Amino acid sequence: MKSSPARIAAVTAGLLVAGALFGSIAAAVGSAIAVAITDRGLPPWEIVSFAALIGGVLGAPLLPVTSWLLLRRVPLGLSFVGTTVGTTLGGVIGWIAAVTAAGNSLGWPVMGAVIGFFAAVLVLRMRFSGGREVARPASRVAV
């Protein structure tokens, strides 16, 4: 199958939209879980909507770049689900780390989410990095 520039651009645009969508979902779910766990008394809707915005902004460029460079052999659905789960878990862990550090810094959950995303990318890359089998000519046996 040939890779035309139009096809590459269309796939990249689709990955960009998917990255924004799944980044928003991961951030919204992660922040809702984190607020429920820590019970900080903060208005959950404002936190979830702001987190979804940040997740969409970060997910839009991260998913296409990692998909083209690192996840080419990973099925798309699995890469979407895997990175979303990794991002969500990382964000929750980052939020809990911020609360326990008594910092309430936005940097902790964002950094946790980014680390979770790349951890998921690494796991998926390792899982699907089986080398291609190279066709080798049959050895000739002299009779």
N, C-alpha and C positions, 0 to 999 in steps of 0.2 A: 504494500500500500504506500503510495507516494504521500509525502508531507508537503503540501503546498503552503505558502505563506498565509493564505486566507484560512486554511484549516487550522494551522497553528494558532493564529490570532483568535479564531472562534473558540478553540479549546481553552486557551489562556483566559479569555473573557469569561467563559463558563466557570473555570476554576476560581477566578477572582470573585465572582458572585457567590459561588459555593463557599469560599473562604470567609466572606463577609457574613453570610447566613449562619454557617456552622460556628464561626467565632462568636457571633452574637448569642447563639443558643448556648454554647458552652459557658460564656460569661454570665448569662442570665441565670442558668441553672446552678452554676457554681456559687454565685453570690447569694442566691436564695437558700441554698443548702448551708452556706457559711453563716449567714445571718441567723438561720434557724438553730444551728448548732451553738453559736456563741451568745445568742440572745443579747445583743448589744443595745437594744432599745432604739435602734435607728429606724427611720421610715423605710421599710423594705422596698416599696415601689420605686422610690428615687434611687436607691442603691442598685436595684436590678436593672432599671432602664439605663442608668449611667454605665454600669458594667457591660450591658449589651452593646452600647455605643462603642466603648473602648475595644471590646472583643471583635466587633465588626471591622473597626479600623485596623486592628492588628492582623486579623484573620485574612483580610482581603489580599495583602501582598504575600503573607507567609505561606498560604496553601499553594498558590501557583508556583512559587519559587521552589519549595520543597518537593512538590509533585513532579516538576520537570527535572530537577537535579537528583533527587534521592528516592522518589517513590514511583519511578516509571514502571516497575514490574508489579506493583501492588494494585489489586483491583480498586477501582475508584470508590465504591461503596465502603469497602473496608478501610481505606485511607481516610474517608470522611468520618466514619464512626470512631476509628482508632484515635485520630488526632483530637476529635471532640471529647472523648472520654479522658484522654491524657491531659488536655487543657483544663477540663472541669476539675479533675482531681488536683492538678497543680495549683489552680486558683484557690480551691478550698484550703489546701495545705498552706498556701501563702497567706490567706486571710487569718487562719488560726495562728500562724507564726507572728503576724502583725499584732494580733490581740494579746498573745502571751508576752510579746516584747513590749507591750504597753505603748506601742508607737502609733497605731491606727493610721499608718502610712499607706497610701495607695500603691506605693512601689512594691510592697511585699506580695499582695495578691497578683499583680500584673506580672512580676518576675516569676512567681510560682507557676502561673498559667503558661508563660513562655517556656519555662523549663519543662513543664509537663507536656507541652506540645512537642518539643524537640526530643523528649524521652520517648514519646509515642512514635515519632518519626524514626528514631533509632531502632526501636523494637521491630517496627514494621519492615524497615530496611534489612535488618538482620534476618528476619523471618523469610523474606522473599528474595534474598540476594543469591539464591542458588545460581551458580554459573551456567551459562549456556553451554550446551553440549556441542562441541565442534566436530563436524564430520571429518573423520580421518580416513585416508585411503587404506583399504585393506592391505595388510602386509603380505608380500608375496613370499611364498615358501618355495625354495628351489627343490625340485625333485630329482 
